[in-house]
Amino acid sequence: MIIPDIHGKVTRDGKMSEPDIYWILEKWRERHPEVKGRERDIRIEQGRMTLPQGIETYLTSVSIVAGEDIESYGPAQDQDLYAFYLWEDQENS
């Protein structure tokens, strides 16, 4: 997985903020030119989810077919691109 589960969030001022997955992915590809030419190996997966506030959003993740060029990659390397939108299992803890 190159971008872990992310989803829309309600901001402090009560507005919905959805992640722009295509912008995030574009910035990710700029940082990782070693995967240039493998665009067809990248998969975006989405599923609907409902936030605790009752608002619907999408849970989105992005993966790429394994290869030597991405072998040692960990999503935390680029967390700054999507940190606000990360899905956290322990939101209610």
Biopython code that builds the backbone (N, CA, C, O; Angstrom):
import numpy as np
from Bio.PDB.StructureBuilder import StructureBuilder

atoms = [
    (1, "MET", "N", (0.845, -1.171, 0.000)),
    (1, "MET", "CA", (0.000, 0.000, 0.000)),
    (1, "MET", "C", (0.892, 1.237, 0.000)),
    (1, "MET", "O", (1.854, 1.318, 0.764)),
    (2, "ILE", "N", (0.568, 2.197, -0.860)),
    (2, "ILE", "CA", (1.377, 3.418, -0.884)),
    (2, "ILE", "C", (0.679, 4.580, -0.179)),
    (2, "ILE", "O", (1.339, 5.487, 0.329)),
    (3, "ILE", "N", (-0.642, 4.554, -0.147)),
    (3, "ILE", "CA", (-1.405, 5.533, 0.623)),
    (3, "ILE", "C", (-2.425, 4.728, 1.428)),
    (3, "ILE", "O", (-3.322, 4.109, 0.855)),
    (4, "PRO", "N", (-2.286, 4.737, 2.764)),
    (4, "PRO", "CA", (-3.188, 3.932, 3.597)),
    (4, "PRO", "C", (-4.592, 4.532, 3.629)),
    (4, "PRO", "O", (-4.848, 5.572, 3.022)),
    (5, "ASP", "N", (-5.485, 3.870, 4.338)),
    (5, "ASP", "CA", (-6.881, 4.311, 4.417)),
    (5, "ASP", "C", (-6.994, 5.764, 4.872)),
    (5, "ASP", "O", (-6.535, 6.136, 5.952)),
    (6, "ILE", "N", (-7.617, 6.569, 4.018)),
    (6, "ILE", "CA", (-7.901, 7.964, 4.352)),
    (6, "ILE", "C", (-9.373, 8.230, 4.053)),
    (6, "ILE", "O", (-9.996, 7.514, 3.268)),
    (7, "HIS", "N", (-9.921, 9.265, 4.685)),
    (7, "HIS", "CA", (-11.329, 9.600, 4.462)),
    (7, "HIS", "C", (-11.572, 11.059, 4.784)),
    (7, "HIS", "O", (-10.724, 11.725, 5.378)),
    (8, "GLY", "N", (-12.734, 11.552, 4.391)),
    (8, "GLY", "CA", (-13.122, 12.915, 4.696)),
    (8, "GLY", "C", (-13.256, 13.120, 6.193)),
    (8, "GLY", "O", (-13.556, 12.189, 6.942)),
    (9, "LYS", "N", (-13.031, 14.344, 6.611)),
    (9, "LYS", "CA", (-13.129, 14.687, 8.037)),
    (9, "LYS", "C", (-13.916, 15.975, 8.194)),
    (9, "LYS", "O", (-13.936, 16.824, 7.302)),
    (10, "VAL", "N", (-14.557, 16.105, 9.331)),
    (10, "VAL", "CA", (-15.240, 17.341, 9.678)),
    (10, "VAL", "C", (-14.204, 18.232, 10.349)),
    (10, "VAL", "O", (-13.555, 17.827, 11.314)),
    (11, "THR", "N", (-14.051, 19.462, 9.823)),
    (11, "THR", "CA", (-13.058, 20.388, 10.367)),
    (11, "THR", "C", (-13.579, 21.026, 11.652)),
    (11, "THR", "O", (-14.744, 20.850, 12.011)),
    (12, "ARG", "N", (-12.730, 21.751, 12.329)),
    (12, "ARG", "CA", (-13.117, 22.401, 13.594)),
    (12, "ARG", "C", (-14.271, 23.381, 13.418)),
    (12, "ARG", "O", (-15.063, 23.598, 14.334)),
    (13, "ASP", "N", (-14.353, 23.969, 12.226)),
    (13, "ASP", "CA", (-15.451, 24.920, 11.994)),
    (13, "ASP", "C", (-16.704, 24.232, 11.453)),
    (13, "ASP", "O", (-17.633, 24.895, 10.991)),
    (14, "GLY", "N", (-16.723, 22.888, 11.513)),
    (14, "GLY", "CA", (-17.912, 22.122, 11.162)),
    (14, "GLY", "C", (-18.106, 21.844, 9.680)),
    (14, "GLY", "O", (-19.155, 21.337, 9.283)),
    (15, "LYS", "N", (-17.117, 22.166, 8.856)),
    (15, "LYS", "CA", (-17.227, 21.918, 7.419)),
    (15, "LYS", "C", (-16.598, 20.571, 7.069)),
    (15, "LYS", "O", (-15.689, 20.098, 7.750)),
    (16, "MET", "N", (-17.096, 19.973, 6.008)),
    (16, "MET", "CA", (-16.555, 18.686, 5.547)),
    (16, "MET", "C", (-15.354, 18.940, 4.649)),
    (16, "MET", "O", (-15.410, 19.777, 3.748)),
    (17, "SER", "N", (-14.281, 18.226, 4.894)),
    (17, "SER", "CA", (-13.075, 18.319, 4.078)),
    (17, "SER", "C", (-12.759, 16.931, 3.543)),
    (17, "SER", "O", (-12.463, 16.015, 4.311)),
    (18, "GLU", "N", (-12.822, 16.777, 2.225)),
    (18, "GLU", "CA", (-12.542, 15.500, 1.577)),
    (18, "GLU", "C", (-11.126, 15.508, 1.012)),
    (18, "GLU", "O", (-10.694, 16.526, 0.472)),
    (19, "PRO", "N", (-10.398, 14.411, 1.120)),
    (19, "PRO", "CA", (-9.051, 14.370, 0.542)),
    (19, "PRO", "C", (-9.127, 14.369, -0.986)),
    (19, "PRO", "O", (-9.986, 13.710, -1.573)),
    (20, "ASP", "N", (-8.226, 15.108, -1.618)),
    (20, "ASP", "CA", (-8.119, 15.101, -3.077)),
    (20, "ASP", "C", (-7.106, 14.016, -3.432)),
    (20, "ASP", "O", (-5.909, 14.281, -3.539)),
    (21, "ILE", "N", (-7.597, 12.800, -3.613)),
    (21, "ILE", "CA", (-6.717, 11.653, -3.812)),
    (21, "ILE", "C", (-5.844, 11.810, -5.054)),
    (21, "ILE", "O", (-4.715, 11.319, -5.079)),
    (22, "TYR", "N", (-6.346, 12.482, -6.077)),
    (22, "TYR", "CA", (-5.552, 12.650, -7.294)),
    (22, "TYR", "C", (-4.404, 13.634, -7.082)),
    (22, "TYR", "O", (-3.325, 13.446, -7.642)),
    (23, "TRP", "N", (-4.618, 14.680, -6.283)),
    (23, "TRP", "CA", (-3.545, 15.603, -5.946)),
    (23, "TRP", "C", (-2.504, 14.884, -5.083)),
    (23, "TRP", "O", (-1.302, 14.999, -5.323)),
    (24, "ILE", "N", (-2.977, 14.146, -4.084)),
    (24, "ILE", "CA", (-2.067, 13.400, -3.206)),
    (24, "ILE", "C", (-1.236, 12.428, -4.025)),
    (24, "ILE", "O", (-0.022, 12.341, -3.838)),
    (25, "LEU", "N", (-1.875, 11.696, -4.932)),
    (25, "LEU", "CA", (-1.164, 10.718, -5.749)),
    (25, "LEU", "C", (-0.165, 11.403, -6.694)),
    (25, "LEU", "O", (0.928, 10.884, -6.920)),
    (26, "GLU", "N", (-0.535, 12.553, -7.240)),
    (26, "GLU", "CA", (0.381, 13.297, -8.107)),
    (26, "GLU", "C", (1.634, 13.708, -7.333)),
    (26, "GLU", "O", (2.749, 13.540, -7.825)),
    (27, "LYS", "N", (1.453, 14.244, -6.124)),
    (27, "LYS", "CA", (2.596, 14.634, -5.285)),
    (27, "LYS", "C", (3.424, 13.417, -4.901)),
    (27, "LYS", "O", (4.652, 13.486, -4.847)),
    (28, "TRP", "N", (2.748, 12.296, -4.634)),
    (28, "TRP", "CA", (3.457, 11.066, -4.295)),
    (28, "TRP", "C", (4.344, 10.626, -5.465)),
    (28, "TRP", "O", (5.504, 10.264, -5.267)),
    (29, "ARG", "N", (3.798, 10.659, -6.676)),
    (29, "ARG", "CA", (4.585, 10.256, -7.862)),
    (29, "ARG", "C", (5.753, 11.195, -8.107)),
    (29, "ARG", "O", (6.806, 10.752, -8.565)),
    (30, "GLU", "N", (5.595, 12.487, -7.814)),
    (30, "GLU", "CA", (6.716, 13.426, -7.944)),
    (30, "GLU", "C", (7.854, 13.043, -7.005)),
    (30, "GLU", "O", (9.024, 13.181, -7.361)),
    (31, "ARG", "N", (7.524, 12.568, -5.823)),
    (31, "ARG", "CA", (8.531, 12.163, -4.838)),
    (31, "ARG", "C", (9.163, 10.810, -5.162)),
    (31, "ARG", "O", (10.243, 10.490, -4.667)),
    (32, "HIS", "N", (8.488, 10.023, -5.991)),
    (32, "HIS", "CA", (8.954, 8.670, -6.276)),
    (32, "HIS", "C", (9.072, 8.432, -7.780)),
    (32, "HIS", "O", (8.315, 7.653, -8.358)),
    (33, "PRO", "N", (10.040, 9.120, -8.409)),
    (33, "PRO", "CA", (10.203, 8.961, -9.860)),
    (33, "PRO", "C", (10.617, 7.542, -10.266)),
    (33, "PRO", "O", (10.537, 7.185, -11.442)),
    (34, "GLU", "N", (11.054, 6.743, -9.303)),
    (34, "GLU", "CA", (11.459, 5.367, -9.598)),
    (34, "GLU", "C", (10.292, 4.515, -10.098)),
    (34, "GLU", "O", (10.518, 3.455, -10.682)),
    (35, "VAL", "N", (9.063, 4.949, -9.885)),
    (35, "VAL", "CA", (7.909, 4.176, -10.359)),
    (35, "VAL", "C", (7.326, 4.755, -11.649)),
    (35, "VAL", "O", (6.257, 4.337, -12.096)),
    (36, "LYS", "N", (8.027, 5.710, -12.237)),
    (36, "LYS", "CA", (7.568, 6.302, -13.496)),
    (36, "LYS", "C", (7.379, 5.194, -14.532)),
    (36, "LYS", "O", (8.224, 4.310, -14.673)),
    (37, "GLY", "N", (6.291, 5.251, -15.233)),
    (37, "GLY", "CA", (5.971, 4.223, -16.217)),
    (37, "GLY", "C", (5.126, 3.092, -15.668)),
    (37, "GLY", "O", (4.705, 2.209, -16.415)),
    (38, "ARG", "N", (4.875, 3.111, -14.372)),
    (38, "ARG", "CA", (4.075, 2.045, -13.747)),
    (38, "ARG", "C", (2.694, 2.535, -13.327)),
    (38, "ARG", "O", (2.075, 1.962, -12.430)),
    (39, "GLU", "N", (2.213, 3.585, -13.971)),
    (39, "GLU", "CA", (0.924, 4.164, -13.600)),
    (39, "GLU", "C", (-0.199, 3.130, -13.650)),
    (39, "GLU", "O", (-1.127, 3.185, -12.843)),
    (40, "ARG", "N", (-0.124, 2.202, -14.578)),
    (40, "ARG", "CA", (-1.170, 1.173, -14.684)),
    (40, "ARG", "C", (-1.120, 0.165, -13.542)),
    (40, "ARG", "O", (-2.065, -0.600, -13.346)),
    (41, "ASP", "N", (-0.032, 0.160, -12.796)),
    (41, "ASP", "CA", (0.107, -0.741, -11.651)),
    (41, "ASP", "C", (-0.490, -0.150, -10.374)),
    (41, "ASP", "O", (-0.568, -0.830, -9.351)),
    (42, "ILE", "N", (-0.910, 1.111, -10.433)),
    (42, "ILE", "CA", (-1.458, 1.797, -9.267)),
    (42, "ILE", "C", (-2.968, 1.596, -9.232)),
    (42, "ILE", "O", (-3.651, 1.769, -10.242)),
    (43, "ARG", "N", (-3.479, 1.231, -8.068)),
    (43, "ARG", "CA", (-4.911, 0.983, -7.888)),
    (43, "ARG", "C", (-5.460, 1.854, -6.757)),
    (43, "ARG", "O", (-4.924, 1.879, -5.649)),
    (44, "ILE", "N", (-6.537, 2.561, -7.067)),
    (44, "ILE", "CA", (-7.252, 3.346, -6.063)),
    (44, "ILE", "C", (-8.496, 2.548, -5.689)),
    (44, "ILE", "O", (-9.277, 2.155, -6.555)),
    (45, "GLU", "N", (-8.669, 2.316, -4.403)),
    (45, "GLU", "CA", (-9.837, 1.577, -3.918)),
    (45, "GLU", "C", (-10.624, 2.475, -2.985)),
    (45, "GLU", "O", (-10.058, 3.150, -2.125)),
    (46, "GLN", "N", (-11.949, 2.476, -3.166)),
    (46, "GLN", "CA", (-12.813, 3.294, -2.331)),
    (46, "GLN", "C", (-14.028, 2.510, -1.876)),
    (46, "GLN", "O", (-14.522, 1.626, -2.576)),
    (47, "GLY", "N", (-14.492, 2.851, -0.699)),
    (47, "GLY", "CA", (-15.730, 2.302, -0.166)),
    (47, "GLY", "C", (-16.404, 3.370, 0.672)),
    (47, "GLY", "O", (-15.734, 4.199, 1.288)),
    (48, "ARG", "N", (-17.703, 3.350, 0.696)),
    (48, "ARG", "CA", (-18.438, 4.340, 1.493)),
    (48, "ARG", "C", (-18.319, 4.033, 2.982)),
    (48, "ARG", "O", (-18.221, 2.878, 3.397)),
    (49, "MET", "N", (-18.330, 5.095, 3.762)),
    (49, "MET", "CA", (-18.360, 4.948, 5.217)),
    (49, "MET", "C", (-19.141, 6.114, 5.813)),
    (49, "MET", "O", (-19.291, 7.159, 5.181)),
    (50, "THR", "N", (-19.626, 5.931, 7.010)),
    (50, "THR", "CA", (-20.361, 6.979, 7.710)),
    (50, "THR", "C", (-19.555, 7.388, 8.931)),
    (50, "THR", "O", (-19.165, 6.549, 9.743)),
    (51, "LEU", "N", (-19.311, 8.681, 9.051)),
    (51, "LEU", "CA", (-18.586, 9.216, 10.202)),
    (51, "LEU", "C", (-19.478, 9.198, 11.440)),
    (51, "LEU", "O", (-20.699, 9.109, 11.308)),
    (52, "PRO", "N", (-18.904, 9.279, 12.630)),
    (52, "PRO", "CA", (-19.713, 9.286, 13.859)),
    (52, "PRO", "C", (-20.793, 10.380, 13.864)),
    (52, "PRO", "O", (-21.821, 10.240, 14.527)),
    (53, "GLN", "N", (-20.552, 11.463, 13.126)),
    (53, "GLN", "CA", (-21.521, 12.557, 13.053)),
    (53, "GLN", "C", (-22.682, 12.235, 12.110)),
    (53, "GLN", "O", (-23.597, 13.044, 11.958)),
    (54, "GLY", "N", (-22.652, 11.048, 11.471)),
    (54, "GLY", "CA", (-23.698, 10.650, 10.543)),
    (54, "GLY", "C", (-23.472, 11.113, 9.117)),
    (54, "GLY", "O", (-24.355, 10.957, 8.274)),
    (55, "ILE", "N", (-22.321, 11.673, 8.829)),
    (55, "ILE", "CA", (-21.993, 12.182, 7.499)),
    (55, "ILE", "C", (-21.313, 11.086, 6.692)),
    (55, "ILE", "O", (-20.413, 10.409, 7.187)),
    (56, "GLU", "N", (-21.749, 10.915, 5.446)),
    (56, "GLU", "CA", (-21.127, 9.908, 4.582)),
    (56, "GLU", "C", (-19.885, 10.468, 3.907)),
    (56, "GLU", "O", (-19.825, 11.644, 3.547)),
    (57, "THR", "N", (-18.902, 9.602, 3.745)),
    (57, "THR", "CA", (-17.659, 9.940, 3.058)),
    (57, "THR", "C", (-17.155, 8.661, 2.404)),
    (57, "THR", "O", (-17.836, 7.637, 2.436)),
    (58, "TYR", "N", (-15.983, 8.714, 1.821)),
    (58, "TYR", "CA", (-15.358, 7.530, 1.236)),
    (58, "TYR", "C", (-14.083, 7.192, 1.992)),
    (58, "TYR", "O", (-13.316, 8.075, 2.376)),
    (59, "LEU", "N", (-13.875, 5.907, 2.195)),
    (59, "LEU", "CA", (-12.621, 5.399, 2.731)),
    (59, "LEU", "C", (-11.808, 5.001, 1.509)),
    (59, "LEU", "O", (-12.224, 4.136, 0.739)),
    (60, "THR", "N", (-10.657, 5.625, 1.329)),
    (60, "THR", "CA", (-9.858, 5.457, 0.116)),
    (60, "THR", "C", (-8.462, 4.983, 0.470)),
    (60, "THR", "O", (-7.880, 5.443, 1.453)),
    (61, "SER", "N", (-7.916, 4.065, -0.324)),
    (61, "SER", "CA", (-6.519, 3.671, -0.193)),
    (61, "SER", "C", (-5.945, 3.496, -1.594)),
    (61, "SER", "O", (-6.679, 3.314, -2.565)),
    (62, "VAL", "N", (-4.627, 3.554, -1.678)),
    (62, "VAL", "CA", (-3.946, 3.414, -2.964)),
    (62, "VAL", "C", (-2.842, 2.388, -2.797)),
    (62, "VAL", "O", (-2.081, 2.423, -1.831)),
    (63, "SER", "N", (-2.766, 1.475, -3.753)),
    (63, "SER", "CA", (-1.719, 0.450, -3.723)),
    (63, "SER", "C", (-1.051, 0.382, -5.088)),
    (63, "SER", "O", (-1.545, 0.934, -6.071)),
    (64, "ILE", "N", (0.075, -0.303, -5.123)),
    (64, "ILE", "CA", (0.819, -0.504, -6.363)),
    (64, "ILE", "C", (1.310, -1.945, -6.373)),
    (64, "ILE", "O", (1.620, -2.513, -5.327)),
    (65, "VAL", "N", (1.374, -2.520, -7.548)),
    (65, "VAL", "CA", (1.898, -3.877, -7.689)),
    (65, "VAL", "C", (3.335, -3.892, -7.175)),
    (65, "VAL", "O", (4.126, -3.003, -7.490)),
    (66, "ALA", "N", (3.659, -4.900, -6.391)),
    (66, "ALA", "CA", (4.998, -5.010, -5.803)),
    (66, "ALA", "C", (6.070, -5.041, -6.891)),
    (66, "ALA", "O", (5.871, -5.581, -7.979)),
    (67, "GLY", "N", (7.202, -4.447, -6.562)),
    (67, "GLY", "CA", (8.345, -4.445, -7.465)),
    (67, "GLY", "C", (9.586, -4.009, -6.711)),
    (67, "GLY", "O", (9.492, -3.456, -5.616)),
    (68, "GLU", "N", (10.735, -4.256, -7.291)),
    (68, "GLU", "CA", (11.993, -3.885, -6.642)),
    (68, "GLU", "C", (12.083, -2.382, -6.386)),
    (68, "GLU", "O", (12.688, -1.952, -5.404)),
    (69, "ASP", "N", (11.483, -1.587, -7.267)),
    (69, "ASP", "CA", (11.558, -0.138, -7.141)),
    (69, "ASP", "C", (10.826, 0.403, -5.920)),
    (69, "ASP", "O", (11.084, 1.530, -5.497)),
    (70, "ILE", "N", (9.931, -0.369, -5.358)),
    (70, "ILE", "CA", (9.109, 0.087, -4.240)),
    (70, "ILE", "C", (9.261, -0.842, -3.029)),
    (70, "ILE", "O", (8.550, -0.695, -2.035)),
    (71, "GLU", "N", (10.168, -1.772, -3.117)),
    (71, "GLU", "CA", (10.355, -2.825, -2.122)),
    (71, "GLU", "C", (10.490, -2.324, -0.683)),
    (71, "GLU", "O", (9.889, -2.894, 0.227)),
    (72, "SER", "N", (11.262, -1.281, -0.473)),
    (72, "SER", "CA", (11.510, -0.814, 0.894)),
    (72, "SER", "C", (10.613, 0.359, 1.287)),
    (72, "SER", "O", (10.856, 1.002, 2.308)),
    (73, "TYR", "N", (9.602, 0.640, 0.509)),
    (73, "TYR", "CA", (8.737, 1.788, 0.778)),
    (73, "TYR", "C", (7.795, 1.524, 1.943)),
    (73, "TYR", "O", (7.261, 0.426, 2.097)),
    (74, "GLY", "N", (7.606, 2.550, 2.753)),
    (74, "GLY", "CA", (6.623, 2.524, 3.836)),
    (74, "GLY", "C", (5.788, 3.792, 3.756)),
    (74, "GLY", "O", (6.350, 4.879, 3.620)),
    (75, "PRO", "N", (4.465, 3.691, 3.837)),
    (75, "PRO", "CA", (3.598, 4.862, 3.708)),
    (75, "PRO", "C", (3.914, 6.007, 4.667)),
    (75, "PRO", "O", (3.612, 7.161, 4.361)),
    (76, "ALA", "N", (4.508, 5.717, 5.805)),
    (76, "ALA", "CA", (4.831, 6.775, 6.765)),
    (76, "ALA", "C", (5.817, 7.785, 6.178)),
    (76, "ALA", "O", (5.891, 8.919, 6.652)),
    (77, "GLN", "N", (6.578, 7.387, 5.151)),
    (77, "GLN", "CA", (7.537, 8.287, 4.514)),
    (77, "GLN", "C", (6.854, 9.524, 3.935)),
    (77, "GLN", "O", (7.457, 10.596, 3.890)),
    (78, "ASP", "N", (5.622, 9.391, 3.498)),
    (78, "ASP", "CA", (4.917, 10.487, 2.840)),
    (78, "ASP", "C", (3.654, 10.893, 3.585)),
    (78, "ASP", "O", (2.731, 11.452, 2.992)),
    (79, "GLN", "N", (3.613, 10.617, 4.860)),
    (79, "GLN", "CA", (2.424, 10.878, 5.654)),
    (79, "GLN", "C", (2.033, 12.358, 5.652)),
    (79, "GLN", "O", (0.867, 12.689, 5.867)),
    (80, "ASP", "N", (2.986, 13.237, 5.415)),
    (80, "ASP", "CA", (2.665, 14.660, 5.382)),
    (80, "ASP", "C", (1.665, 15.006, 4.281)),
    (80, "ASP", "O", (0.989, 16.031, 4.366)),
    (81, "LEU", "N", (1.563, 14.173, 3.258)),
    (81, "LEU", "CA", (0.637, 14.428, 2.151)),
    (81, "LEU", "C", (-0.826, 14.171, 2.541)),
    (81, "LEU", "O", (-1.738, 14.744, 1.944)),
    (82, "TYR", "N", (-1.045, 13.319, 3.529)),
    (82, "TYR", "CA", (-2.415, 12.892, 3.829)),
    (82, "TYR", "C", (-2.712, 12.741, 5.321)),
    (82, "TYR", "O", (-3.758, 12.200, 5.680)),
    (83, "ALA", "N", (-1.839, 13.196, 6.179)),
    (83, "ALA", "CA", (-1.960, 12.953, 7.629)),
    (83, "ALA", "C", (-3.313, 13.376, 8.198)),
    (83, "ALA", "O", (-3.875, 12.658, 9.024)),
    (84, "PHE", "N", (-3.841, 14.509, 7.781)),
    (84, "PHE", "CA", (-5.117, 14.986, 8.327)),
    (84, "PHE", "C", (-6.245, 13.996, 8.059)),
    (84, "PHE", "O", (-7.184, 13.896, 8.849)),
    (85, "TYR", "N", (-6.158, 13.265, 6.951)),
    (85, "TYR", "CA", (-7.244, 12.394, 6.512)),
    (85, "TYR", "C", (-7.098, 10.934, 6.933)),
    (85, "TYR", "O", (-7.952, 10.112, 6.602)),
    (86, "LEU", "N", (-6.040, 10.602, 7.649)),
    (86, "LEU", "CA", (-5.827, 9.205, 8.036)),
    (86, "LEU", "C", (-6.985, 8.650, 8.848)),
    (86, "LEU", "O", (-7.518, 9.310, 9.739)),
    (87, "TRP", "N", (-7.359, 7.427, 8.519)),
    (87, "TRP", "CA", (-8.352, 6.715, 9.304)),
    (87, "TRP", "C", (-7.659, 6.157, 10.528)),
    (87, "TRP", "O", (-6.628, 5.492, 10.424)),
    (88, "GLU", "N", (-8.227, 6.428, 11.676)),
    (88, "GLU", "CA", (-7.610, 5.968, 12.921)),
    (88, "GLU", "C", (-8.596, 5.065, 13.641)),
    (88, "GLU", "O", (-9.701, 5.475, 13.997)),
    (89, "ASP", "N", (-8.180, 3.856, 13.840)),
    (89, "ASP", "CA", (-9.021, 2.869, 14.521)),
    (89, "ASP", "C", (-9.338, 3.312, 15.938)),
    (89, "ASP", "O", (-10.395, 2.982, 16.475)),
    (90, "GLN", "N", (-8.430, 4.053, 16.539)),
    (90, "GLN", "CA", (-8.587, 4.420, 17.939)),
    (90, "GLN", "C", (-9.132, 5.836, 18.116)),
    (90, "GLN", "O", (-8.814, 6.489, 19.110)),
    (91, "GLU", "N", (-9.948, 6.329, 17.174)),
    (91, "GLU", "CA", (-10.521, 7.676, 17.276)),
    (91, "GLU", "C", (-11.304, 7.871, 18.565)),
    (91, "GLU", "O", (-11.315, 8.971, 19.117)),
    (92, "ASN", "N", (-11.942, 6.852, 19.040)),
    (92, "ASN", "CA", (-12.769, 6.976, 20.236)),
    (92, "ASN", "C", (-12.064, 6.565, 21.522)),
    (92, "ASN", "O", (-12.701, 6.451, 22.569)),
    (93, "SER", "N", (-10.739, 6.339, 21.453)),
    (93, "SER", "CA", (-10.049, 5.916, 22.667)),
    (93, "SER", "C", (-9.509, 7.095, 23.436)),
    (93, "SER", "O", (-8.897, 6.918, 24.489)),
]
sb = StructureBuilder()
sb.init_structure("model")
sb.init_model(0)
sb.init_chain("A")
sb.init_seg("    ")
for serial, (resi, resn, name, xyz) in enumerate(atoms, 1):
    if name == "N":
        sb.init_residue(resn, " ", resi, " ")
    sb.init_atom(name, np.array(xyz, "f"), 0.0, 1.0, " ", f" {name:<3s}", serial, name[0])
structure = sb.get_structure()
